[in-house]
C-alpha cells in the first residue's frame, strides 16, 4: 500500500501494522495536532474521554532517548512492570499465537531462536521508539477501570488509522510499562496518573526487512459466533 495516497477506512485498517523501522523525517506539528484532535471523536462511556496523551518530538524526544540509553545501561531489567502485559499463565491458542508472532518478526532479519543477544538487541529498539521522530505516551487516571482502558484503546486505534490516512505508520508499545517509573519521572506525571503504553509514529522505513512482516489473523469462524444470520 502506497504511503502517498489518501486511503479508505478499509485500506487504513488492512495496511496498518506495528511498524518497527522508521525514517527520521520529521512529522509536521500541525498534522500531529490535527490527528490528535480528530481521534478525540472516539467513543467513550459517559463521554468521560479518559485519555491523556503526552507527545515528544525534536529536542525533547532526543533528551528522553538519551535518558533511556543511560537508564538501560545502568539497569537493563527496567523499573518493573506497572501491570501484566500478558496473563502470567497464558493458555492456548494465545500462547502459540504470541510465539508465532515472534518467529515471524525475527525471520526476515535472519535472527535465530537461539540468538538471544540479537533478539534482545533488536527489542531494545522499543525504547528508542524504533527511530521514529515522534514518541507518544498514553496515560489514565488511576481511578479508572477496565471500561476506561477500553476507551483509551479505541482512542489509540482511531489515532493509528488516521495516521495511516495521512501516510504515516505507528507502533503501539505496551513494553513501556517496563519503564513506567522513568517515563513518569520524565513527564512529571502526578501520583493519580498511570502509564498505559507508548506509541512510535512517523514515516516507515520500507527498506528495513522487519517492515515486511505481516502477522497472521485467525479466520472468522475461530473467533466469531453468528446466530440467525
GIFENNOR-V623640 format. One line per field, one symbol per residue. ss: DSSP state (H for helix, E for strand, - for the rest). phi: phi as a letter, one per 20 degrees, with the letter a starting at -180 (. if undefined). Layout:
ss=???
phi=???
This chain:
ss=--------HHHHHHH--E---E------HHHHHHHHHHH-----HHH----EEEEEEHHHHHHHHHHHHHHHHH-------------------HHHHHHHHHHHHHH--------HHHHHHHHHHHHHHHH--EEEEEEEE----HHHHHHHHHHHHHHHHHHHH---EEEEEHHHHHHHHHHHHHH-----EEEEEEEEEE-E----HHHH-------HHHH------
phi=.fedcfdfgfffffefcefdbcfegfdgfffgfffffffffffbgmlflffcddddblffffffffgfffffffbgenenfeaffcggdfeeefffffffgffffegfemefgeeffffffffffgecllmffccccdccffffdgffffgfffffffffffffgendcbbfcfgfffcffffgffelfffedceebdbebrefefeffffefcffcffgfeccddcmc
